[in-house]
């Protein structure tokens, strides 16, 4: 196994892992997206120097897990907004399967650019995004090693705090972060009634 920084060309592999594992990550927006959207999403973001992805590859150099974060969430959402039409086109198959998904997409988009008061994710400062492991190759030990390497890398970049969100229903993930030194910033309700916690790692004081 090898841990490394993901490259631009890795977007297809990363999107594939996310697609197969998306339902385990929660019941929100990304659990309803399709492989076309995820490919476009990661192709766009992996070209952004402020979007950091650490990944694990096996002996065959196949990526089997990754952790992503944005050093500037506000900039990230502006970048995605520039590609809103091409991203929107990739979501058409998902909308056809579930027409009400269109309203979820519009609400989330408007929230990300500050056009409504609904809150989904943290849109300012550094933001941790996804921690994904290929469900076909389970390895809890290396998944944890990957996350710790991700935090150390952000420390080396000089990042002081990284915010991220955890739904209370994801008890194992929440427990891991609490034991790993993450702090709770606040709790809030999503528009669909789920309870979410905004947490953060104080990287300047975190010993890894």
HUNOR-V198707 format. One record per helix or strand of 3 or more residues. SS is the DSSP state (helix for helix, strand for strand). FROM is the first residue (numbers start at 0). TO is the last residue. Records with the same first field share a line. If there is no record, write none. Layout:
BEGIN
SS: FROM-TO + FROM-TO
END
This chain:
BEGIN
strand: 1-4 + 50-56 + 62-69 + 126-132 + 160-166 + 182-188 + 194-201
helix: 7-24 + 28-31 + 34-44 + 72-81 + 83-89 + 91-96 + 100-111 + 139-155 + 170-178 + 202-204
END
